[in-house]
Amino acid sequence: MIKKYIGALYIIVLFLFLLGYFITASRFEKNGLEYFFLTILSIISCCLLLLYIYKPIIFGLPIWIMFSYFIIAYYLKFYWLVFNPDFAFQRFYLLPQIIDSEEILINTYRIVTYSFVGFCTIAWVFLVKIKTRKIELLFQRINSNKIIYWRQLNLFIFPLVFILIFFSNYLMYSKNIAIMGAKSVYLPFRLSGITFYIATAIIPGILLLLLWVNYQKKSKIYFILSICFLILHALIQTLLRSSKGVIISLLILVFFMLMIKRVSFSKSKLFLFCISTLLIFIFYPIMGTYRWIRVANPKAGLFSGISKAIMILTSNSDGGFRNIFVNTFNSMFHRLTGVESLMMIIAKDFKPLGIGALKIFPIFGGHGLAKIFTLEVEGIPEYIITSSATSFLGWFYMVGGHWFAIFGPIFFISIIWIVWLWILKANLKCKPIVLILYLSMLVGLILDGCLDTIFHWGSLSAILVIIFCELLLRTLGNESLISDNFKYFKRRVE
């Protein structure tokens, strides 16, 4: 199906780069020739990688996720910020002044381009080496449905998930755990952290298992019930934590599941997707305002806070509900942390940490590179409860400087690709769950660039979910095992 749209895709990419170049070229008086050369190099690299988009997209998802991130968060955002400096002011008050410097702009674009060229080249090599037939065989094994004894799984997992949802959300509500923008709450025996990771990692992972099993077995009742549990948990978490990203994160997990299952989108499914997107667009800025209402008054009622947030947004100007959509677009575009953070790091002339970067990892007792970025690059005082993101390339730049920002992503995608292939070939019963969690982890890492968080409790929680799901499928979900045990028990009784 993708072959029908390859021509249109090339046109869109060429239009993006050429339009971006023409609307920003006037800003590069001293470095105009280099800017032109870098643009041509970006176009060639992009087209080279797109030559192999005809292969099953699901196989190259890690590559296409990073490719999309580069295009939107770096190139598109660079062109838009340079063309419209007023938009930069919404992100950081010094960013408009930074954009006025041609030297900073060309240095930023140079790093982005060379990094993108390296990524496209190594990704092209990865896609060339694998034949389409082998890809089809790999995913036929994933979608095999011979061993799932789904009724026993449902009877066991649904009560378990209900108990986990009830107790974790009740504890978060009663103790104000993990409210965005508020101080962290500490409980004895690390209960706050355990509760947080149960709610944000373990419960979604188990619900994914339910969704996959019931969709695979075409059980409409249990599948709808699984969707209801997922939506309920997402809404509760959104309200309790004042978080804008919870629902989007869970929708990303569901989207990856549908991709791996190769679900075809009918008109009804497409309509449902459009309605869901519209609701998210409406809900997203409301939650941003609701967050600050709760930070100012933690004891404020959940629903009264939502009502107040809606009133504030719709009464800001004559735009009414139009403001909600404008604020959503601005907020989501800024949420894709990319070129603006790299610009600020370059403008600050930040000295790379080098070997000292080991101290930033939580495993060594560090607080992460995002904290250093917030304090030293943005200059936000420590007493203000906030944490900005370094961006993907910004993280590499702060660790190893200019050259590490260029070659670091090549090393990163190589490791990601090797692990991805290993998962595809591994003898795992819960392989779809592993793939989905792996892709969501990748999105989280490149979205903010906080690569040091990979060695943290969130990763351990994901591993525990995988082990738990694998044990369920090899024991309770193994039809032949249950049948053998039943026959053995029957013989003993006789």
C-alpha positions in Angstrom: 0.0 0.0 0.0 2.9 2.4 0.8 4.1 2.1 -2.8 1.1 4.1 -4.0 2.2 7.1 -1.8 6.0 7.0 -2.3 5.9 9.6 -5.1 3.8 11.9 -2.9 6.1 11.3 0.1 9.2 12.4 -2.0 7.3 15.6 -3.1 6.4 16.4 0.5 10.0 16.0 1.7 11.4 18.0 -1.2 8.8 20.7 -0.6 9.7 20.9 3.1 13.4 21.3 2.5 13.1 23.7 -0.4 10.4 25.8 1.2 12.4 25.9 4.4 15.5 26.9 2.6 13.9 29.7 0.6 12.1 31.3 3.6 15.3 31.3 5.7 18.1 31.7 3.2 18.1 35.5 3.7 19.2 35.1 7.3 22.5 33.6 6.1 24.4 36.4 4.5 28.0 35.3 5.5 27.3 31.5 5.3 24.9 31.3 2.4 26.9 28.9 0.4 27.4 26.5 3.3 23.7 26.7 4.1 22.8 25.8 0.5 25.3 22.9 0.5 24.0 21.5 3.8 20.4 21.7 2.5 21.3 19.7 -0.6 23.1 17.2 1.5 20.1 16.8 3.8 17.8 16.3 0.7 20.1 13.6 -0.8 20.4 11.7 2.5 16.7 11.9 3.1 15.9 10.5 -0.4 18.5 7.8 0.0 16.8 6.4 3.1 13.3 6.8 1.6 14.3 4.5 -1.2 13.7 1.6 1.2 10.4 2.7 2.7 8.6 0.2 0.4 9.7 -2.6 2.8 7.2 -3.4 5.6 7.3 -0.2 7.7 6.7 -2.2 10.9 10.1 -3.9 10.4 11.9 -0.6 10.3 9.9 1.2 12.9 12.8 2.3 15.1 14.4 3.9 12.0 11.2 5.6 10.8 10.5 6.9 14.3 13.9 8.5 14.5 13.6 9.7 10.9 10.3 11.4 11.7 11.7 13.0 14.8 14.7 14.5 12.9 12.4 15.9 10.3 9.8 17.5 12.7 11.8 18.4 15.8 15.0 19.6 14.0 14.4 20.6 10.4 10.8 21.8 10.5 11.3 23.5 13.9 14.5 25.1 12.7 12.8 26.6 9.7 9.8 27.8 11.7 11.9 29.3 14.5 14.1 31.2 12.1 11.1 32.3 10.0 9.0 33.3 13.0 11.2 34.4 15.9 8.2 35.4 17.9 7.3 31.8 18.3 10.7 31.2 20.0 9.7 33.5 22.8 7.1 31.1 24.0 9.8 28.5 24.7 12.6 30.6 26.3 12.9 34.3 26.8 16.5 34.4 25.4 15.8 32.2 22.4 14.8 35.1 20.1 18.1 36.8 20.8 19.9 33.5 20.1 18.2 33.2 16.8 19.4 36.6 15.8 23.0 35.2 15.7 23.9 33.8 12.3 26.9 32.0 13.7 24.7 30.1 16.2 22.2 29.2 13.5 24.8 27.9 11.1 26.6 25.9 13.8 23.3 24.4 14.9 22.2 23.5 11.3 25.6 22.0 10.6 25.4 19.6 13.5 21.9 18.7 12.7 22.7 18.0 9.0 25.8 15.9 9.6 24.1 14.0 12.3 21.1 13.4 10.0 23.4 12.3 7.2 25.2 9.8 9.4 21.9 8.4 10.7 20.4 8.1 7.2 23.5 6.4 5.9 23.7 3.7 8.6 19.9 3.2 8.6 20.0 2.7 4.8 22.7 0.0 5.3 20.5 -1.7 7.9 17.4 -1.8 5.6 19.4 -2.9 2.5 20.8 -6.0 4.2 17.4 -7.6 5.1 15.3 -9.2 2.4 11.6 -8.6 2.4 10.8 -12.3 2.5 12.7 -12.7 5.8 10.7 -9.8 7.2 7.4 -11.4 6.4 8.5 -14.7 8.0 9.5 -12.9 11.2 6.1 -11.2 11.6 4.1 -14.3 10.7 5.6 -15.9 13.8 4.7 -12.9 15.9 1.1 -13.1 14.8 0.8 -16.8 15.4 -2.0 -17.6 17.8 -1.6 -21.3 18.6 -0.8 -21.3 22.3 -2.9 -18.6 23.9 -5.4 -20.1 26.3 -7.1 -16.7 26.7 -10.1 -17.5 29.0 -7.9 -18.5 31.9 -5.7 -15.4 31.3 -8.7 -13.1 31.3 -10.1 -14.6 34.5 -6.8 -14.1 36.2 -5.6 -10.8 34.8 -8.8 -8.7 35.0 -9.2 -9.0 38.8 -5.5 -8.4 39.3 -5.5 -5.3 37.1 -8.6 -4.0 38.9 -6.9 -4.4 42.3 -3.7 -2.7 41.1 -5.6 0.2 39.5 -7.7 0.8 42.7 -4.9 0.7 45.2 -2.3 2.5 43.2 -4.6 5.4 42.3 -6.0 5.6 45.8 -2.5 5.9 47.3 -1.5 8.5 44.7 -4.7 10.5 45.4 -4.4 10.3 49.2 -0.7 11.1 49.3 -0.5 13.5 46.3 2.2 11.3 44.6 3.7 12.4 41.3 1.8 15.6 40.7 3.4 17.5 37.8 5.0 20.7 38.9 4.8 19.9 42.6 7.4 18.7 45.0 8.1 15.0 45.2 6.5 13.1 48.0 8.6 10.6 49.9 7.0 7.6 51.7 8.7 4.9 53.8 10.0 1.8 52.0 10.1 3.7 48.7 6.3 3.3 48.5 5.9 6.5 46.4 8.3 5.2 43.8 6.8 1.7 43.8 3.3 3.1 43.4 4.4 5.4 40.6 5.9 2.7 38.5 3.0 0.3 39.2 0.7 2.9 37.8 2.8 4.1 34.9 4.6 0.9 33.7 3.3 -2.3 35.2 -0.5 -1.7 34.8 -0.2 -0.4 31.1 2.0 -3.4 30.3 -0.5 -5.9 31.7 -3.4 -4.1 29.9 -1.4 -4.3 26.7 -1.2 -8.1 27.2 -5.0 -8.2 27.6 -5.6 -6.1 24.5 -3.3 -8.3 22.4 -4.7 -11.6 23.5 -8.3 -10.6 23.1 -7.8 -8.9 19.8 -5.9 -12.0 18.6 -8.8 -14.3 19.7 -11.4 -11.9 18.3 -13.2 -11.7 21.7 -15.2 -8.5 21.3 -16.5 -8.4 24.9 -13.1 -8.9 26.6 -11.4 -6.6 24.1 -13.9 -3.8 24.8 -13.5 -4.4 28.5 -9.7 -4.1 28.1 -10.1 -0.8 26.2 -12.4 0.5 29.0 -9.8 -0.5 31.7 -7.1 1.3 29.7 -9.2 4.5 29.2 -10.3 4.5 32.8 -6.7 4.2 34.1 -5.5 6.9 31.7 -8.2 9.3 32.8 -7.6 8.7 36.5 -3.9 9.1 36.1 -4.4 12.3 34.0 -6.5 13.9 36.7 -4.5 12.7 39.7 -1.1 13.7 38.3 -2.2 16.7 36.3 -0.3 15.3 33.4 -0.9 16.1 29.7 1.1 13.2 28.4 -0.6 10.2 30.1 -3.4 9.7 27.6 -1.1 10.3 24.6 1.5 7.8 26.0 -1.2 5.1 26.3 -2.5 5.9 22.8 1.0 5.5 21.4 1.2 2.0 23.0 -2.2 1.1 21.4 -1.0 2.5 18.1 2.1 0.4 18.2 0.1 -2.7 19.0 -2.2 -2.0 16.0 0.9 -1.6 13.8 2.5 -4.8 14.9 -0.8 -6.6 14.4 -1.0 -5.0 11.0 -4.6 -3.9 11.5 -6.3 -2.4 8.5 -8.1 0.8 9.2 -11.7 0.7 8.0 -13.9 3.9 7.7 -15.3 3.3 11.2 -11.8 2.8 12.7 -10.6 5.9 10.9 -13.6 7.9 12.2 -12.9 6.7 15.7 -9.2 7.7 15.4 -10.2 11.2 14.2 -12.6 11.7 17.1 -10.0 10.5 19.6 -7.5 13.0 18.1 -10.0 15.8 18.3 -10.7 15.0 22.0 -7.0 15.0 22.7 -6.6 18.4 21.0 -9.3 19.8 23.2 -8.1 18.1 26.4 -4.4 18.8 26.1 -4.3 22.6 26.9 -7.0 22.2 29.5 -4.7 19.9 31.4 -1.8 22.4 31.1 -3.9 25.1 32.8 -5.4 22.5 35.3 -1.8 21.6 36.3 -1.0 25.1 37.5 -4.4 25.3 39.3 -3.5 22.2 41.3 0.0 23.3 42.0 -1.3 26.6 43.4 -4.0 24.8 45.5 -3.2 21.0 45.9 -6.5 20.6 47.8 -8.6 21.9 44.9 -11.2 19.4 43.7 -10.4 17.5 40.5 -13.5 18.4 38.6 -13.8 21.9 39.9 -10.2 22.4 38.7 -11.0 21.2 35.2 -14.1 23.5 35.1 -11.9 26.5 36.1 -9.2 25.6 33.5 -11.9 25.5 30.7 -13.2 28.9 31.8 -9.7 30.4 31.9 -8.8 29.1 28.4 -12.1 30.1 26.7 -12.2 33.6 28.3 -8.6 34.6 27.5 -9.7 36.5 24.3 -12.4 36.7 21.8 -11.2 33.4 20.2 -13.2 31.2 22.7 -12.7 27.5 21.9 -10.4 28.5 19.0 -7.8 29.3 21.7 -7.9 25.7 22.8 -6.8 24.4 19.4 -4.1 27.1 18.9 -2.7 26.4 22.4 -2.7 22.7 21.7 -0.7 23.1 18.5 1.8 25.4 20.2 2.1 23.2 23.2 2.5 19.9 21.3 5.0 21.5 18.9 7.1 22.8 21.8 6.8 19.4 23.5 8.8 17.9 20.6 12.0 19.0 22.2 14.6 19.4 19.5 16.6 22.2 17.7 15.8 24.9 20.2 17.6 23.1 23.1 20.6 22.5 20.9 20.7 26.2 20.0 20.7 27.2 23.6 23.5 24.8 24.5 25.6 26.1 21.6 24.9 29.7 22.5 25.9 29.1 26.1 29.2 27.7 24.9 28.7 24.8 27.3 31.8 22.8 28.1 31.2 19.1 27.4 31.3 16.9 30.5 33.4 14.1 29.0 34.2 11.3 31.3 32.5 13.3 34.1 29.2 12.5 32.4 29.1 9.2 34.3 28.1 11.1 37.4 24.9 12.2 35.8 23.4 8.7 35.6 20.9 7.9 38.4 22.7 4.5 38.8 25.7 6.4 40.1 23.6 8.7 42.2 23.3 11.5 39.7 20.2 13.7 39.0 20.3 13.5 35.2 21.6 15.8 32.5 18.2 17.5 32.3 18.9 19.1 35.7 22.3 20.5 34.6 20.6 21.8 31.4 17.9 23.5 33.5 20.3 25.1 35.9 23.4 26.0 33.8 22.0 26.4 30.2 18.5 27.9 30.9 19.6 29.6 34.1 16.5 28.6 36.0 17.1 28.7 39.8 17.1 25.4 41.7 14.2 26.4 44.0 11.8 26.5 41.0 10.3 23.1 40.5 10.8 22.4 36.8 13.1 20.4 34.6 13.7 21.1 30.9 14.9 18.6 28.3 18.2 18.6 26.5 16.8 17.2 23.3 18.4 14.2 21.6 21.3 15.9 19.9 21.7 18.3 22.8 22.3 15.4 25.2 25.2 14.1 23.0 26.6 17.6 22.7 26.6 18.2 26.4 28.3 14.9 27.0 30.9 14.9 24.3 30.8 18.1 22.3 30.4 18.8 18.6 31.7 15.5 17.2 29.9 13.3 19.7 26.6 15.1 18.7 27.4 14.0 15.1 28.6 10.4 15.6 26.7 9.6 18.9 23.3 9.1 17.1 24.9 6.6 14.7 26.1 4.5 17.7 22.7 4.9 19.3 20.6 3.7 16.4 23.1 0.8 15.8 22.5 -0.4 19.4 18.8 0.1 19.1 18.7 -1.8 15.8 20.8 -4.8 17.1 18.4 -5.1 20.1 15.4 -4.8 17.8 16.6 -7.6 15.6 17.4 -9.8 18.6 13.8 -9.3 19.9 12.3 -10.1 16.5 14.3 -13.4 16.4 14.0 -14.3 20.1 11.8 -17.2 21.3 9.4 -15.1 23.4 5.7 -15.8 23.8 5.0 -12.2 24.7 7.1 -10.8 21.8 4.5 -8.2 20.7 4.4 -6.8 24.2 8.2 -6.6 24.2 8.2 -4.8 20.8 5.6 -2.3 21.9 7.4 -1.5 25.2 10.7 -1.2 23.4 9.3 1.2 20.8 7.6 3.3 23.5 10.9 3.5 25.4 12.6 4.7 22.2 10.0 7.4 21.7 10.5 8.5 25.3 14.3 8.6 25.0 14.5 10.6 21.7 11.5 12.9 22.6 13.4 14.5 25.5 16.9 13.3 24.9 17.2 12.1 28.5 19.3 9.0 27.6 20.7 8.7 31.1 17.2 7.7 32.3 17.5 4.4 30.5 19.3 2.9 33.5 16.5 3.8 35.9 13.6 2.2 37.7 11.3 2.7 34.7 13.4 0.3 32.7 13.4 -2.2 35.5 9.6 -2.0 35.7 9.4 -2.7 32.0 11.6 -5.7 32.4 9.4 -7.0 35.3 6.3 -6.6 33.1 7.9 -8.6 30.3 9.0 -11.4 32.7 5.5 -11.5 34.2 3.8 -11.6 30.8 6.1 -14.3 29.6 5.5 -16.4 32.7 1.7 -16.1 32.2 1.9 -17.1 28.6 4.2 -20.1 29.3 2.1 -21.4 32.2 -1.5 -20.1 32.4 -1.6 -19.3 28.7 -0.1 -22.5 27.5 -3.0 -24.6 26.2 -1.0 -27.8 25.8 0.4 -27.5 29.4 -3.1 -27.0 30.9 -4.4 -29.9 28.9 -1.6 -32.2 30.0 -2.2 -31.2 33.7 -5.9 -31.8 33.3 -5.3 -35.3 31.9 -2.8 -36.0 34.6 -5.3 -34.9 37.3 -8.1 -36.9 35.7 -5.9 -40.1 35.7 -5.1 -39.6 39.4 -8.7 -39.2 40.3 -9.7 -42.4 38.4 
